[in-house]
Amino acid sequence: MGLIRVQGISKSFLVAKRPSGIRHAVKSLFHREYTTVEALQDISFSIAPGEIVGYIGPNGAGKSTTIKVMSGILVPDRGTCSIMGYTPWLDRVPYVQNIGVVFGQRSQLWWDVPVMDSFELLRDIYKIPPAAYRDTLTLLIDTLDLKDIIHTPVRQLSLGQRMRCEIAASLLHSPSILFLDEPTIGLDAVSKIAVRHFIKTINKEKGVTVILTTHDMNDIEALADRILLIGKGSLLYDGSVQGLRSQFGTRRTITAEYRENAHPLQIPGATLLSWTPDRAILSVDTEQIMMSEAITQLSSQVELLDVTIDTQPIEDIIVQMYKEYQL
Ligand SMILES: Nc1ncnc2c1ncn2[C@@H]1O[C@H](COP(=O)(O)OP(=O)(O)OP(=O)(O)O)[C@@H](O)[C@H]1O
């Protein structure tokens, strides 16, 4: 069942050209030239309740524009979007009761007042009943470890502390869908893990459907059941992380340790990444040679002591896809 159904969405922006040079700049004051940026071109997908979907793509691909359309901030030029039966940009008031949105680069909290004051304002905006507000707030304070920071003005918080408060703010009204635009951007390793853990928990325990954009492939590996890959405004891949690996991740790395041998290894279909007389690292293209065959060839050339095989990191696979699609 599609909780979110996006069909044929396109969105373009008219952007003023900024000529360089003083003469052209003065001329442009009287005669502006415009160019059209096709931010989204015929995007379609559907998301079921309880999914965590990673929305990825290079800079400028159209990720934030999609999130803005889905959260009702932007109106597309063409296409339809039905989320829980609402059209986000037409049914804004009832619709926003059902969604939470976090833009990692922007704050929805009031900068100069304590976090708690922002929460109370949101309580009033969303008309959250007092008992429900108390319960949700207690849960969020516990799970996001907010006790010691809730009475601090936002501008005094670290980025990681602020992000935890932003996520709490987006969930105060218990939405069933959460849009996260770069939720871990700029966070240290510990805060990233805390945020990921929390996202996983609300998805599992509360059944919240999560759509997150990120450049951090560790976020994707830790969280997403499914990836939507967008490039230059078009959807290029829709499937599982596993599917991405089997479709695009055809390389494996073999690290071999062996009794000293003077001759560098030579295996067709494998590239020698590094070599010493007792240790070599090879990159194997499994489309050219099966792993079993590569190991057989290896053991025929040296006396093996230890072998480890690593799959291609998801980050590398994505870089390879960006190259393949010329993004
Ligand atoms: N308000 C706007 N006015 C003009 N152009 C815009 C506007 N918003 C987005 N764009 C353009 O639309 C394209 C898609 O932008 P978008 O912000 O959706 O990309 P993104 O995938 O989120 O990128 P990033 O990873 O850098 O955040 C870009 O070329 C961007 O310059």
The ligand as an SDF file (V2000), in Angstrom:
LIG
                    3D

 31 33  0  0  0  0  0  0  0  0999 V2000
   14.6460   28.3280   -4.8310 N   0  0  0  0  0  0  0  0  0  0  0  0
   15.4190   28.0070   -5.8530 C   0  0  0  0  0  0  0  0  0  0  0  0
   15.6390   28.8960   -6.8520 N   0  0  0  0  0  0  0  0  0  0  0  0
   16.3980   28.5670   -7.9040 C   0  0  0  0  0  0  0  0  0  0  0  0
   16.9920   27.3750   -8.0760 N   0  0  0  0  0  0  0  0  0  0  0  0
   16.8220   26.4470   -7.1160 C   0  0  0  0  0  0  0  0  0  0  0  0
   16.0260   26.7220   -5.9540 C   0  0  0  0  0  0  0  0  0  0  0  0
   16.0210   25.5990   -5.1750 N   0  0  0  0  0  0  0  0  0  0  0  0
   16.7900   24.6890   -5.8300 C   0  0  0  0  0  0  0  0  0  0  0  0
   17.2660   25.1990   -6.9810 N   0  0  0  0  0  0  0  0  0  0  0  0
   18.1030   24.4820   -7.9770 C   0  0  0  0  0  0  0  0  0  0  0  0
   17.4960   23.2370   -8.2160 O   0  0  0  0  0  0  0  0  0  0  0  0
   18.4900   22.2080   -8.3230 C   0  0  0  0  0  0  0  0  0  0  0  0
   18.2040   21.1340   -7.2690 C   0  0  0  0  0  0  0  0  0  0  0  0
   18.4610   21.6870   -5.9820 O   0  0  0  0  0  0  0  0  0  0  0  0
   18.2480   20.8810   -4.6230 P   0  0  0  0  0  0  0  0  0  0  0  0
   18.5210   21.8370   -3.5010 O   0  0  0  0  0  0  0  0  0  0  0  0
   16.9450   20.1890   -4.6430 O   0  0  0  0  0  0  0  0  0  0  0  0
   19.4250   19.8030   -4.7100 O   0  0  0  0  0  0  0  0  0  0  0  0
   19.9720   18.7910   -3.6200 P   0  0  0  0  0  0  0  0  0  0  0  0
   20.0010   17.4530   -4.2620 O   0  0  0  0  0  0  0  0  0  0  0  0
   19.1990   18.9270   -2.3520 O   0  0  0  0  0  0  0  0  0  0  0  0
   21.4550   19.3230   -3.4360 O   0  0  0  0  0  0  0  0  0  0  0  0
   22.4450   19.3410   -2.1460 P   0  0  0  0  0  0  0  0  0  0  0  0
   22.9020   17.9370   -1.9330 O   0  0  0  0  0  0  0  0  0  0  0  0
   23.5470   20.2300   -2.6050 O   0  0  0  0  0  0  0  0  0  0  0  0
   21.6500   19.9040   -0.9980 O   0  0  0  0  0  0  0  0  0  0  0  0
   19.8290   22.9030   -8.1620 C   0  0  0  0  0  0  0  0  0  0  0  0
   20.3470   23.1720   -9.4290 O   0  0  0  0  0  0  0  0  0  0  0  0
   19.4850   24.1790   -7.4190 C   0  0  0  0  0  0  0  0  0  0  0  0
   20.3980   25.2070   -7.7350 O   0  0  0  0  0  0  0  0  0  0  0  0
  1  2  1  0
  2  3  1  0
  2  7  2  0
  3  4  2  0
  4  5  1  0
  5  6  2  0
  6  7  1  0
  6 10  1  0
  7  8  1  0
  8  9  2  0
  9 10  1  0
 10 11  1  0
 11 12  1  0
 11 30  1  0
 12 13  1  0
 13 14  1  0
 13 28  1  0
 14 15  1  0
 15 16  1  0
 16 17  2  0
 16 18  1  0
 16 19  1  0
 19 20  1  0
 20 21  2  0
 20 22  1  0
 20 23  1  0
 23 24  1  0
 24 25  2  0
 24 26  1  0
 24 27  1  0
 28 29  1  0
 28 30  1  0
 30 31  1  0
M  END
$$$$
